Amino acid sequence: MPELPEVQALAERMTAACAGRTLARVDVLSVQVLKTFDPPVQALLGRAVAEVGRYGKFLDLATAGGPHLVLHLARAGWVHPRESFPAKPPSRRGPLALRLVLDDGSGFDITEQGTTKRLAAYVVADPQQVPGIARLGVDALAATPEQLAELTRAARQRLKTFLTDQTALAGIGNAYSDEVLHSAKLSPYAMAASLDEEQLARLHAAIGQVLHRALEHARAAPPGGLKAEKKAGLAVHGRAGERCPVCGDTVRSVNFADSSLQYCPTCQTGGRVLADRRLSRLLK
């Protein structure tokens, strides 16, 4: 799933590629991708792109004096730059959900792999009209130590859940929450409200370090290489059974119904191995 660093890098690349260009064609290839009807998608046509910004994990393509096209890439969505397109939309779309064609013939294909379709596109006068954006909490890259302390004190969640709660901290998903907790040496099952001052300082530092490092890697990745760069830069997420790069212990996994988390017992849980949540208990 694209998270804050990848979405920010995508926004910057899209801005560089299309700012000042006019939207000549918008092909909606997936019935369920468009979540709004007023203004219509045709309202984007003939509008110059001002910039592409980011709200949490949402992309915001803002047109000059006109509506915004807001995209949420969900778990399996992605944006592919194209130098040119066929004159007509494809008769068989496959993973293609949306196509944006600019006045110079270049543009972007927005795709979603898999059978579960969660990619969402909104045409709105104001990004705050998108429910997911209106509910966003503090941007994870901008959160101050004081804001983080206030948020954790009010939380009634375990740390893993807190970090991925977009209404608290916007932008962190499953992968980078694992990386942040590993870097901070904190258990994913620790209660957010229980953190002391020193633990909070470690958590705040880890959020900044992990996200900034990932953003630098994403910005430096070659076209089409953002996904691979993300995976290559992860220390524990997706690496169950491998050696922790810090202490050499075996990275472990906890599996849920439709997701999982990875952690290092030595670095994060005092050596304790957490049981699969499907067993609803911890191994002592």
Phi, psi and omega per residue, in radians:
M1 nan 2.247 3.055
P2 -1.097 2.271 3.102
E3 -2.046 -3.014 -2.987
L4 -0.821 -0.877 -3.096
P5 -1.075 -0.753 -3.129
E6 -1.202 -0.709 3.139
V7 -1.159 -0.701 3.097
Q8 -1.110 -0.752 3.115
A9 -1.127 -0.700 3.076
L10 -1.076 -0.757 -3.138
A11 -1.061 -0.751 -3.136
E12 -1.159 -0.721 -3.141
R13 -1.195 -0.693 3.118
M14 -1.151 -0.696 3.102
T15 -1.061 -0.787 3.139
A16 -1.090 -0.576 -3.066
A17 -1.463 -0.486 -2.973
C18 -2.267 -0.104 3.141
A19 -1.024 2.232 -3.113
G20 1.581 -0.294 3.079
R21 -1.404 2.718 -3.129
T22 -1.758 2.447 3.076
L23 -1.339 2.005 -3.094
A24 -1.688 -0.454 -3.088
R25 -2.700 2.395 3.025
V26 -2.247 1.945 3.139
D27 -1.773 2.068 3.063
V28 -1.657 1.881 -3.039
L29 -1.706 -0.234 -3.128
S30 -2.110 2.173 -3.068
V31 -1.044 -0.722 -3.003
Q32 -1.474 -0.115 -3.058
V33 -1.260 -0.611 -3.063
L34 -1.495 2.065 -3.029
K35 -1.735 -0.050 -3.126
T36 -2.250 2.849 3.101
F37 -2.315 -0.201 -3.120
D38 -2.421 1.952 0.087
P39 -1.250 2.729 3.125
P40 -1.244 2.793 -3.131
V41 -1.072 -0.450 3.127
Q42 -1.137 -0.322 3.127
A43 -1.148 -0.290 3.110
L44 -1.364 -0.407 -3.019
L45 -1.186 2.390 -3.137
G46 1.417 0.019 3.139
R47 -1.632 2.441 3.052
A48 -1.398 2.465 3.097
V49 -1.384 2.165 3.103
A50 -1.409 -0.898 3.118
E51 -2.964 2.933 3.004
V52 -2.042 2.047 -3.112
G53 -1.922 -3.009 -3.093
R54 -2.425 2.400 2.944
Y55 -2.202 1.880 -3.068
G56 1.016 -2.065 3.094
K57 -1.814 0.294 3.100
F58 -1.707 2.447 2.977
L59 -1.674 2.423 -3.127
D60 -2.194 1.819 3.053
L61 -1.566 1.871 -3.080
A62 -1.700 2.249 3.076
T63 -1.702 2.661 -3.102
A64 -1.196 2.016 3.099
G65 1.198 0.216 -3.079
G66 -2.355 -2.797 -3.064
P67 -1.323 2.993 3.089
H68 -1.891 2.495 2.941
L69 -1.851 1.946 -3.107
V70 -1.814 2.317 -3.121
L71 -2.130 2.377 2.941
H72 -2.088 2.044 -2.996
L73 -1.392 -0.158 3.090
A74 0.962 -2.572 -3.022
R75 -1.402 -0.639 -2.969
A76 -2.182 0.303 3.129
G77 -1.527 2.758 3.097
W78 -2.767 2.795 3.115
V79 -1.994 2.214 -3.109
H80 -2.061 2.036 3.071
P81 -1.225 2.499 3.121
R82 -2.292 2.479 3.105
E83 -1.432 -0.474 3.132
S84 -2.777 2.895 -3.108
F85 -2.409 2.750 2.969
P86 -1.112 2.792 -3.101
A87 -1.160 -0.525 -3.110
K88 -2.043 2.650 3.052
P89 -1.073 2.679 -3.140
P90 -1.176 2.560 3.106
S91 -1.342 -0.472 3.065
R92 -2.106 1.989 -2.969
R93 -1.439 -0.477 -3.059
G94 1.009 -2.237 3.121
P95 -1.406 -0.074 -3.083
L96 -1.245 2.178 -3.124
A97 -1.898 -0.625 -3.033
L98 -2.626 2.473 3.099
R99 -2.263 2.239 3.116
L100 -1.990 2.072 -3.109
V101 -1.979 2.252 -3.125
L102 -1.647 2.972 -3.046
D103 -1.177 -0.290 3.099
D104 -1.648 0.107 3.114
G105 1.613 -0.202 3.094
S106 -1.528 -3.083 3.105
G107 2.766 -2.629 -3.021
F108 -2.473 2.462 2.918
D109 -1.813 2.308 3.062
I110 -1.891 2.082 -3.047
T111 -2.090 2.844 3.037
E112 -2.527 2.100 3.122
Q113 -1.470 2.833 3.039
G114 1.513 3.072 -3.091
T115 -1.645 -0.378 3.105
T116 -1.499 1.968 -3.026
K117 -1.760 1.897 3.137
R118 -2.157 -0.078 3.069
L119 -0.970 2.373 -3.081
A120 -2.339 2.424 3.072
A121 -2.217 2.407 -3.120
Y122 -2.286 2.326 2.978
V123 -1.866 1.972 -2.999
V124 -2.421 2.731 3.060
A125 -1.296 -0.518 -3.097
D126 -2.476 2.261 -3.140
P127 -0.968 -0.469 3.133
Q128 -1.170 -0.170 3.064
Q129 -1.358 -0.231 3.061
V130 -1.386 2.090 -3.054
P131 -0.932 -0.732 -3.115
G132 -1.120 -0.599 3.109
I133 -1.301 -0.710 -3.134
A134 -1.062 -0.470 -3.099
R135 -1.616 -0.060 -3.053
L136 -1.111 2.508 3.051
G137 -1.539 -2.681 -3.122
V138 -1.201 2.359 3.083
D139 -1.072 2.292 -3.025
A140 -1.051 -0.591 3.136
L141 -1.281 -0.361 -3.060
A142 -1.812 -0.096 -3.052
A143 -1.141 2.257 3.081
T144 -1.488 2.848 3.064
P145 -0.980 -0.653 -3.134
E146 -1.180 -0.726 3.106
Q147 -1.127 -0.735 3.130
L148 -1.101 -0.720 3.118
A149 -1.094 -0.738 3.125
E150 -1.130 -0.726 -3.129
L151 -1.155 -0.756 -3.129
T152 -1.195 -0.642 3.118
R153 -1.068 -0.596 -3.104
A154 -1.498 -0.192 -3.042
A155 -1.375 2.545 3.027
R156 -2.117 0.817 -3.021
Q157 -2.345 2.780 2.952
R158 -1.268 2.765 -3.026
L159 -1.028 -0.725 3.138
K160 -1.026 -0.796 3.141
T161 -1.177 -0.711 3.134
F162 -1.043 -0.798 -3.080
L163 -1.160 -0.475 -3.127
T164 -1.710 0.042 3.096
D165 -1.398 1.866 -3.056
Q166 -1.172 -0.331 3.094
T167 -1.383 -0.197 3.075
A168 -1.767 -1.176 3.085
L169 -2.067 2.171 -3.072
A170 -1.634 2.226 2.977
G171 2.102 -0.366 -3.098
I172 -1.621 2.312 3.108
G173 -2.033 -2.742 -3.030
N174 -1.107 -0.785 -3.061
A175 -1.187 -0.912 -3.051
Y176 -1.298 -0.371 3.019
S177 -1.154 -0.703 3.055
D178 -1.074 -0.744 -3.112
E179 -1.168 -0.709 3.121
V180 -1.103 -0.805 -3.110
L181 -1.152 -0.650 3.080
H182 -1.140 -0.781 3.129
S183 -1.102 -0.650 -3.131
A184 -1.445 -0.121 -3.108
K185 1.030 0.842 -3.130
L186 -2.171 2.517 3.130
S187 -1.268 2.420 3.064
P188 -1.123 -0.337 -3.123
Y189 -1.653 -0.047 3.072
A190 -1.117 2.499 3.101
M191 -1.320 2.317 -3.092
A192 -1.012 -0.688 -3.089
A193 -1.257 -0.191 -3.064
S194 -1.583 -0.081 -3.055
L195 -1.183 2.376 3.062
D196 -1.524 -3.128 -3.030
E197 -1.076 -0.722 -3.115
E198 -1.199 -0.683 3.111
Q199 -1.170 -0.680 3.093
L200 -1.098 -0.691 3.124
A201 -1.122 -0.717 3.102
R202 -1.128 -0.713 -3.139
L203 -1.129 -0.784 -3.141
H204 -1.099 -0.772 3.132
A205 -1.097 -0.701 -3.112
A206 -1.161 -0.699 3.109
I207 -1.013 -0.867 -3.130
G208 -1.106 -0.792 -3.086
Q209 -1.143 -0.816 -3.095
V210 -1.138 -0.810 -3.085
L211 -1.229 -0.713 3.128
H212 -1.158 -0.707 3.119
R213 -1.118 -0.766 3.126
A214 -1.117 -0.660 3.132
L215 -1.159 -0.711 3.090
E216 -1.062 -0.757 3.124
H217 -1.124 -0.729 -3.124
A218 -1.135 -0.701 3.131
R219 -1.144 -0.558 -3.102
A220 -1.518 -0.203 -3.085
A221 -1.168 2.544 3.102
P222 -1.203 2.818 3.090
P223 -0.934 2.298 -3.117
G224 1.437 -0.006 -3.066
G225 -1.853 0.163 -3.085
L226 -1.110 -0.745 -3.124
K227 -1.108 -0.804 -3.133
A228 -1.125 -0.665 3.139
E229 -1.144 -0.689 3.102
K230 -1.054 -0.883 -3.099
K231 -1.071 -0.717 -3.104
A232 -1.151 -0.471 -3.071
G233 -1.571 0.018 -3.079
L234 -1.514 2.404 -3.124
A235 -1.556 -0.705 -3.082
V236 -2.211 -0.590 -3.071
H237 -1.124 2.262 -3.124
G238 1.295 0.216 -3.065
R239 -2.121 0.540 3.097
A240 -1.000 2.350 -3.130
G241 1.597 -0.252 3.095
E242 -1.562 3.018 -3.133
R243 -1.478 2.390 3.044
C244 -1.106 2.284 -3.116
P245 -1.229 -0.210 -3.131
V246 -1.622 -0.883 -3.020
C247 -2.048 -0.228 3.134
G248 1.539 -0.070 3.073
D249 -1.168 2.899 3.131
T250 -1.414 2.234 3.075
V251 -1.197 2.287 -3.109
R252 -1.904 2.880 -3.113
S253 -2.275 2.549 2.978
V254 -2.083 2.173 -3.056
N255 -1.796 2.357 3.058
F256 -1.947 -3.038 -3.094
A257 -1.059 -0.781 -3.079
D258 -2.313 0.334 3.112
S259 -2.780 3.136 3.097
S260 -2.676 2.865 3.024
L261 -2.269 2.667 3.103
Q262 -2.181 2.594 -3.063
Y263 -2.768 2.913 3.062
C264 -1.921 2.067 -3.129
P265 -1.013 -0.769 -3.102
T266 -1.138 -0.784 -3.091
C267 -1.290 -0.537 -2.891
Q268 -2.099 -0.472 -3.015
T269 -2.205 0.390 3.131
G270 1.104 0.477 3.132
G271 1.590 -0.194 -3.141
R272 -1.270 2.422 3.072
V273 -1.682 2.176 -3.129
L274 -1.420 2.340 -3.139
A275 -1.280 2.701 2.998
D276 -0.954 2.274 -3.087
R277 -1.088 -0.329 3.105
R278 -1.188 -0.282 3.055
L279 -1.535 -0.191 3.058
S280 1.035 0.597 3.066
R281 -2.755 2.955 3.043
L282 -1.826 2.482 2.971
L283 -1.330 2.299 -3.136
K284 -1.600 nan nan
